């Protein structure tokens, strides 16, 4: 049984109008007539092969907050229909018409100067969006190139950090190709020549540059989210929750806007209300989700120091928190304090990785962060903590004699211990080594 419909990827840019027209005409000659344009997919229906002429135009006065079939748009379509064109479908500002090629109708937009002005506005908006997104992915590249060990705290953060930089190339390509088109179009209008045209092959390359990295990133985030949730790690979820809710609300708003005829002002008001509601919900939900990873007691299988290990009073407050990924089998922080800032405290950040190299990477990242970000002084602690592969005290400039923070590396394990105690004291060192070795 032959299929009566056909779908293909559709990522439209204003500079692609001429290439899209030629492609629709080619599809009609093959027996596929344009039926509907969605957000990312164009649908065709089976017809007898025909020689048709297509016209893809932009209606500049149609904003994202306007009802797509508002009176002005309908009047514009009727004028085109009166001129002999047949209206097929629309998507956002895109309006698509066709006619029999032998009718030899005048183009819908005959003035290239006006057409260039309309297209330039749409292209400049696209450039602005891509220019805003570009620094985000450049920052993710910076995280990979630097010792930012926190990208391993969740599977989602790893996916974003490792795959995000792939977008740098397509975004740069899009921005520069759009700028070049604007310059060429301006020169063509000045010389009274046709606007520059791209082939559909060039358009497909541009689509692939952006679509496939987006697909890989989306699948990686979904897989990472599933793995994180199975492990009760909500850090990755929290990082994408605002964006996910925002995109969902935006999609539902657009779907509702396209079905109900409302004024632009009313749609803007509803959208603002939706955004405020999302912000309120996110601020209510996120703290509760964050608490999923918390408890009061040190969980079984994790390593952490307690005040009782040093013969100190029972803690007045305890807190255990964990966040892990496929490369961090253990990543927890356990904290005990007696009488807060005026008493005693001990905090243990325990990390167990899948191999020695990653443990060393995280260990070095913590040291680098302490030096560059917090201006701490790093001093060797090998003489006190010879049991470990590497050991360093971490102190502030004005408190270099108070060795209350130490970072330790042993095989696949990293320990970052912060305490009100002197961690260079021989008795305390012995307690720490025995406790961490036997837990």
C-alpha positions in Angstrom: 0.0 0.0 0.0 1.4 3.3 -1.1 1.6 6.1 1.5 -0.5 9.2 0.7 1.5 11.4 3.0 5.2 12.3 3.3 7.1 14.3 5.9 10.6 15.9 6.0 12.6 18.1 8.4 11.8 21.8 8.1 14.1 24.4 9.7 13.3 27.7 8.0 15.4 30.8 7.8 14.2 34.0 6.1 17.1 33.9 3.7 16.0 30.4 2.5 12.7 31.6 0.9 13.9 31.1 -2.7 15.4 27.7 -2.0 12.2 26.6 -0.3 10.0 27.7 -3.3 12.2 25.8 -5.7 12.1 22.7 -3.4 8.2 22.8 -3.2 8.1 23.0 -7.0 10.4 20.1 -7.3 8.3 18.0 -4.9 5.1 18.8 -6.9 6.8 17.6 -10.1 7.6 14.3 -8.2 3.9 14.0 -7.1 4.1 15.5 -3.6 2.0 18.6 -2.8 2.7 20.7 0.2 0.0 20.2 2.8 1.1 21.7 6.1 4.1 23.3 7.7 4.7 22.6 11.4 7.3 23.8 13.8 10.0 21.5 12.5 8.3 19.2 10.0 6.7 19.8 6.6 4.0 17.4 5.4 3.1 16.6 1.8 0.2 14.7 0.3 0.3 12.5 -2.8 -0.9 14.0 -6.1 -0.4 13.5 -9.8 2.9 15.2 -10.8 2.3 18.8 -11.7 4.2 21.8 -12.9 3.4 24.4 -10.2 4.8 27.8 -9.2 5.2 28.5 -5.5 5.5 31.7 -3.6 6.7 31.8 0.0 6.2 35.1 1.6 6.6 36.6 5.0 3.8 38.7 6.6 5.9 41.2 8.7 3.1 42.5 10.9 2.4 39.0 12.4 4.1 38.7 15.8 4.4 35.7 18.1 1.6 37.1 20.2 -0.9 37.6 17.3 -3.7 35.2 16.3 -2.3 33.6 13.1 -5.5 34.2 11.1 -6.2 37.7 12.3 -8.1 40.1 10.0 -5.0 41.7 8.5 -3.6 38.4 7.5 -6.9 37.2 6.0 -7.1 40.4 4.0 -3.6 39.9 2.7 -4.3 36.3 1.7 -7.5 37.4 -0.1 -5.6 40.0 -2.1 -3.2 37.3 -3.2 -6.1 35.0 -4.0 -7.7 37.7 -6.1 -4.5 38.0 -8.0 -4.8 34.4 -9.0 -2.7 32.7 -6.3 -4.0 29.7 -4.2 -3.3 29.8 -0.5 -2.0 26.5 0.9 -0.8 26.9 4.5 1.0 29.2 6.9 3.4 28.8 9.8 4.2 31.8 12.0 5.0 34.6 9.5 5.4 32.2 6.6 2.6 32.4 4.0 2.7 29.8 1.2 0.8 30.2 -2.1 0.9 28.3 -5.4 -0.4 28.6 -9.0 -0.2 26.6 -12.2 3.1 27.5 -13.9 1.4 28.1 -17.2 -0.7 30.9 -15.6 2.5 32.9 -15.5 1.3 35.1 -12.6 3.2 38.1 -11.3 5.2 37.5 -8.1 3.3 38.3 -4.9 6.2 40.6 -3.8 7.5 42.5 -6.9 9.7 45.1 -5.2 13.0 43.5 -4.1 13.8 46.6 -2.0 10.7 46.0 0.1 11.3 42.2 0.1 14.9 42.8 1.3 13.6 45.0 4.2 11.1 42.4 5.3 13.7 39.6 5.1 16.4 41.6 6.9 14.2 42.2 9.9 13.6 38.4 10.3 17.2 37.6 9.7 18.5 40.1 12.2 16.1 38.7 14.8 17.6 35.2 14.0 21.1 36.6 14.4 20.3 38.1 17.8 18.9 34.8 19.0 21.9 32.8 17.9 24.3 35.5 19.3 22.6 35.2 22.7 22.9 31.4 22.6 26.5 31.3 21.4 28.2 32.5 24.7 26.3 29.8 26.6 27.9 27.0 24.6 31.3 28.8 24.7 31.1 28.7 28.5 30.3 25.0 28.4 33.5 24.6 26.3 35.4 26.5 29.0 34.2 24.1 31.6 35.7 21.2 29.6 39.0 22.9 29.0 39.3 23.9 32.7 39.4 21.7 35.7 35.7 22.1 36.5 35.1 18.9 38.3 31.5 19.7 39.1 30.3 18.7 35.6 30.5 15.1 36.9 28.0 15.7 39.7 25.1 14.6 37.5 24.6 12.8 34.2 22.7 15.8 32.8 25.5 18.2 33.6 27.9 15.9 31.8 25.7 15.7 28.7 25.3 19.5 28.5 29.0 20.2 29.1 30.3 17.6 26.7 27.8 17.9 23.9 27.0 21.6 24.2 30.2 22.8 22.5 29.2 21.0 19.3 26.7 23.9 18.8 29.5 26.5 18.5 30.3 25.7 14.9 26.7 25.7 13.5 25.8 28.9 15.4 28.9 30.6 14.0 28.0 29.3 10.5 24.4 30.6 10.8 25.4 34.0 12.1 28.1 34.6 9.4 25.9 33.2 6.6 23.1 35.5 7.6 25.3 38.5 7.8 26.8 37.7 4.4 23.3 37.3 2.9 22.2 40.7 4.2 25.3 42.3 2.7 24.8 40.6 -0.6 21.1 41.5 -0.7 21.9 45.1 0.0 24.4 45.2 -2.8 22.0 43.4 -5.2 19.2 45.9 -4.5 21.6 48.7 -5.1 22.6 47.3 -8.5 19.0 46.4 -9.2 19.8 42.7 -9.4 17.8 39.8 -8.0 18.2 38.9 -4.4 20.9 36.2 -3.6 19.6 32.7 -3.7 20.9 29.5 -2.0 20.4 26.0 -3.3 18.3 23.5 -1.3 21.4 21.4 -0.8 23.0 24.3 1.0 19.8 24.7 3.1 20.0 20.9 4.0 23.6 21.3 5.2 22.6 24.2 7.4 19.7 22.2 8.8 21.8 19.2 9.5 24.5 21.4 11.3 21.9 22.5 13.8 19.4 19.7 13.9 21.6 16.7 14.6 23.6 18.2 17.5 20.2 19.3 19.0 18.9 15.8 18.6 22.0 14.2 20.2 21.9 16.7 23.0 18.2 16.1 23.6 18.6 12.3 23.7 21.6 12.7 26.0 19.7 14.9 28.4 16.7 12.5 28.5 19.0 9.5 29.1 20.9 11.5 31.7 17.7 12.6 33.4 16.5 9.0 33.6 19.8 7.8 35.1 19.8 10.7 37.6 16.2 10.0 38.7 16.9 6.3 39.1 19.7 7.2 41.4 17.6 9.8 43.2 19.9 12.6 42.1 17.9 15.7 41.3 20.7 18.2 40.7 20.5 17.6 36.9 16.8 17.9 37.0 17.0 21.2 38.9 19.4 22.6 36.3 17.0 22.0 33.4 13.7 22.4 35.3 13.1 26.1 34.7 14.0 25.8 31.0 11.8 22.7 30.6 8.8 24.2 32.3 9.3 27.5 30.4 9.4 25.6 27.0 6.3 23.6 27.9 4.3 26.7 29.0 5.5 28.5 25.8 4.3 25.5 23.6 1.0 25.3 25.3 0.5 29.1 25.1 1.3 29.1 21.4 -1.1 26.1 20.8 -3.9 27.9 22.7 -3.2 31.2 21.0 -3.5 29.7 17.5 -6.9 28.2 18.4 -8.5 31.2 20.1 -8.9 34.6 18.5 -7.7 37.2 21.0 -6.0 40.6 20.7 -2.3 40.9 20.8 -2.5 42.9 24.1 -4.5 40.1 25.7 -2.1 37.4 24.6 0.8 39.4 26.0 -1.0 39.7 29.3 -1.7 36.0 29.4 1.9 35.1 28.5 3.2 37.4 31.3 0.8 35.8 33.7 2.0 32.3 32.7 5.7 33.3 33.1 5.0 34.7 36.6 3.2 31.5 37.5 6.1 29.4 36.3 8.6 31.4 38.4 6.4 31.0 41.5 6.0 27.2 40.8 9.7 26.7 40.2 10.6 28.6 43.4 8.2 26.4 45.3 9.1 23.1 43.7 12.9 23.4 43.5 13.7 23.6 47.2 11.5 20.5 47.8 13.2 18.5 45.1 16.6 19.6 46.5 15.7 18.1 49.8 15.2 14.6 48.2 19.0 14.2 48.3 19.2 15.2 52.0 18.9 13.4 55.3 20.1 13.9 58.9 22.2 10.8 59.2 25.3 9.5 57.4 24.0 6.9 55.0 25.3 3.4 54.9 28.1 2.9 52.3 29.3 6.5 52.5 32.3 7.9 54.4 32.3 10.8 56.8 33.8 12.1 60.0 31.7 12.7 63.2 32.3 14.8 66.3 32.1 11.6 68.4 35.2 10.3 66.5 37.2 13.1 68.3 35.5 12.6 71.7 33.5 15.8 71.2 29.9 16.4 72.4 27.0 15.0 70.4 26.1 17.3 67.4 23.2 19.8 67.7 22.8 19.7 63.9 23.6 17.1 61.3 23.1 17.0 57.5 23.9 14.5 54.8 23.7 15.3 51.1 24.6 13.3 48.0 24.7 13.7 44.2 26.1 11.1 41.9 26.5 10.1 38.2 27.7 7.1 36.2 31.3 8.2 36.8 30.9 9.1 40.5 29.6 6.0 42.3 29.8 8.1 45.6 29.6 11.8 46.0 28.4 13.0 49.4 28.8 15.7 52.0 28.2 15.0 55.7 28.2 17.8 58.2 28.0 17.8 62.0 28.1 20.8 64.3 27.8 21.5 68.0 26.6 25.0 68.9 27.1 26.4 65.4 29.9 28.9 64.8 30.8 29.1 68.5 31.3 25.4 68.9 32.7 22.5 66.9 32.1 21.3 63.4 33.3 18.8 60.9 32.4 18.5 57.2 33.4 15.6 54.9 33.0 15.7 51.2 33.6 12.2 50.0 34.0 11.2 46.3 34.5 7.8 44.8 35.1 7.7 41.1 35.2 4.9 38.4 39.0 5.1 38.1 42.2 6.7 39.5 42.6 9.2 36.7 39.2 10.8 37.3 39.9 10.9 41.0 43.1 12.8 40.3 41.3 15.1 37.9 38.7 16.0 40.6 41.4 16.3 43.3 43.4 18.8 41.1 40.2 20.7 40.3 39.4 21.2 43.9 42.9 22.5 44.6 42.8 24.8 41.6 39.4 26.2 42.7 40.7 26.8 46.2 43.7 28.8 44.9 42.2 30.8 42.0 38.6 31.3 43.2 39.0 31.5 47.0 42.6 32.7 47.3 43.5 29.9 49.6 47.1 28.8 50.5 48.0 25.3 49.7 50.7 23.5 51.8 51.8 19.9 51.5 50.4 17.5 54.2 52.3 14.4 53.1 54.3 14.2 56.3 51.1 14.0 58.4 49.0 12.0 55.9 51.6 9.7 54.3 49.0 6.9 54.1 47.3 8.8 51.2 48.6 9.2 47.6 48.5 13.0 47.9 47.5 15.4 50.7 47.4 19.2 51.1 46.3 21.6 53.8 44.1 24.5 52.5 44.2 27.7 54.5 43.4 31.4 54.2 46.2 33.9 54.0 45.4 35.4 57.4 45.0 32.0 59.0 47.8 29.9 57.7 48.7 28.4 61.0 45.1 27.0 61.6 45.2 23.8 59.6 41.5 23.0 59.7 41.0 22.0 56.1 42.7 19.1 54.3 42.2 17.5 50.9 43.2 13.8 50.5 43.6 11.5 47.5 43.7 7.7 47.8 43.3 5.5 44.7 39.7 6.2 43.4 38.7 8.3 46.5 38.9 12.0 47.3 38.2 13.5 50.7 37.8 17.2 51.4 37.6 17.7 55.1 36.8 21.0 56.8 36.8 21.3 60.6 37.1 23.6 63.5 39.8 21.2 64.7 43.5 21.3 64.0 43.8 18.5 61.3 47.6 18.5 61.6 47.5 17.3 65.2 48.9 13.8 65.4 46.0 12.3 67.3 43.4 13.9 65.0 45.4 12.6 61.9 45.4 9.1 63.4 41.6 9.2 64.0 41.0 10.4 60.4 43.1 7.8 58.8 41.6 5.0 60.8 38.0 6.1 60.3 38.3 6.7 56.5 40.3 3.5 56.0 37.9 1.3 57.9 34.5 2.7 57.0 
